[in-house]
Amino acid sequence: MAPPNPAELQWVRAPQQARSHDTLARLLDAAEAMLEEAPWDQCTVAALVARGRSSIGAFYARFPDKDSLLQHLHQRRSTDGVHTADAALASERWAGVPIEPLIRAVVAFVAQDYVDHAGLHREIVRRNSTDARFRERSAHVAGHVVRLMALLLEERRQEIDVDDTLRAADMLHRILYSVLDQSVQFVDRPPGPVALTPPLLVEAIVRAMLGYLGVRAASPRGKP
């Protein structure tokens, strides 16, 4: 069975509960878009409401300050992250697919999200180090992803060389997200002496993850 193309994996937006959330959704969309253009501390309320087709009065009727909107944005992102993980890591999606193409597709999907939403991820990384609410939400999503990945590993025990699939899934998550989190923090230069193109970065992550699982990568090395 051919593995799903990474492009077939989609970010899943949780359903809105009521139409009254439309104004909030527009402001959250505006905030998410603006983070791709400038750091959060440079995003003004006036610019946010203009982009979100709202007003200053409506903004402050809903939020006490700009950072409260950011909290809502991270809450939405975290909720969507759980829905996305449920769809992307569903056991039936990967039935019959060996571990290497599974890992490759998932890494490529997550890495592309970091490219498409680098500003948002950069702000989440920064806030996770200073805000307990951000850390709690991020940890909740991470735990959900790890448990789903552990189930996929358990189904492929004959392919991998690990004793504890939950611990292994946790390490795969750490490898993937620590590298990608570092990559978005260095906006204008590589974090070390070697600059990696996105394909080479994906290939390096895949090989690190497969190596941890005791799997020798069969596919050719990525090229820039």
Secondary structure as UniProt FT lines:
FT   HELIX           6..8
FT   HELIX           19..21
FT   HELIX           22..35
FT   TURN            36..37
FT   HELIX           40..42
FT   HELIX           45..51
FT   TURN            52..53
FT   HELIX           56..62
FT   HELIX           66..88
FT   HELIX           91..94
FT   TURN            95..96
FT   HELIX           99..116
FT   HELIX           118..128
FT   TURN            129..130
FT   HELIX           132..154
FT   TURN            155..156
FT   HELIX           157..159
FT   HELIX           165..185
FT   HELIX           198..212
FT   TURN            213..214
//
